[in-house]
Amino acid sequence: MSTGALSTRHSTAEPTPARRWPGPSRAGRRQRRPSVMGMAVLFVLSVYFLLPVWWLMVASTKSSSDLFGTNGFWSVGLDLGRNLQELGTASDGLYVRWLLNTLLYAGVGAAGATMLAAMAGYALTKYRFRGRETAFDVIIAAVLVPAPLLALPIYLMLSKAHLVNTIWAVILPSLVSPFGVYLCRIYADSAVPDDILEAARLDGAGEFRIFFTVVLPVFSPALATVFLFQFATIWNNFFLPLVTLSNQKLWPVNLGLYYWSSLKDHTPYNLVIVGSLLSVLPLIGAFLLLQRFWRSALTAGGAKGAPMAIPRPRRR
């Protein structure tokens, strides 16, 4: 066959069509679009949760007389500065002491509970011993027990130890977090591989060094979650301080505000409202400070679990 025939055959052959990669279907695009009903439900829920916060912010700028004579969702004056000054000087600055007590109880209790939960969850996952599953079942059962049911037994034990009406009456019970142990065990089972632990043991590292230098950095998202949950739980704890504390100087802020609101002769409603607003700010600050740990965990998990992208061929 001649060279001309070969060139003619190649020139008359049809070019191979470029392969088209399937794009998103119309049904998929339709599902990605937010529905009007869903957006309406989210808007109603947002208003439902934010409306009390707005009322609290507006009411904090009013005097005691304006609280009952004006619209609750609109401010008519700027008495916030005067209310804050009265709050700081009321009862010789007792509110400031209540706020510091609450920070002490919540901070120390949440930090201790987080560390103990991390140790317990790690031990229940990576160590084999008799009764391990039974101990974990007991911890799961403790999650289902309401906290007010434990107030009386805790009071009796603290009374025998002569710890009633002390700061330890609130801190010691707050160091136990069954939910934190459960969360740390689940996280340790999925995020801490056994190969890293064996490699650290072969290098001569002890168990405590492995835990504090290898496990804890991996545990940061779980630790942030446990700390925030326990911090909010202790901050909002009302019944246990009511039972175990009789000295006003040791009260947390929620118990002190309840005492002010229950005064029959003269109830300082403006101070109660401003104090309630200030008591929410530390919780918001703790959430804003700890959310970076969750964001980094989501980014790492997405990068680790994301499917490998298939490169599309270039069209010539």
Secondary structure, 3 states (H helix, E strand, C coil): CCHHHHHHHHHHCCCCCCCCCCCCCHHHHHHHCCCHHHHHHHHHHHHHHHHHHHHHHHHCCCCHHHHHHCCCCCCCCCCHHHHHHHHHHCCCCHHHHHHHHHHHHHHHHHHHHHHHHHHHHHHHHHCCCCCHHHHHHHHHHHHCCCHHHHHHHHHHHHHHCCCCCCCHHHHHHHCCCHHHHHHHHHHHHHHCCHHHHHHHHHCCCCHHHHHHHHHHHHCHHHHHHHHHHHHHHHHCCCHHHHHHCCCHHHCCHHHHHHHHHCCCCCCCHHHHHHHHHHHHHHHHHHHHHHHHHHHHHHHHHHHHHCCCCCCCCCCC
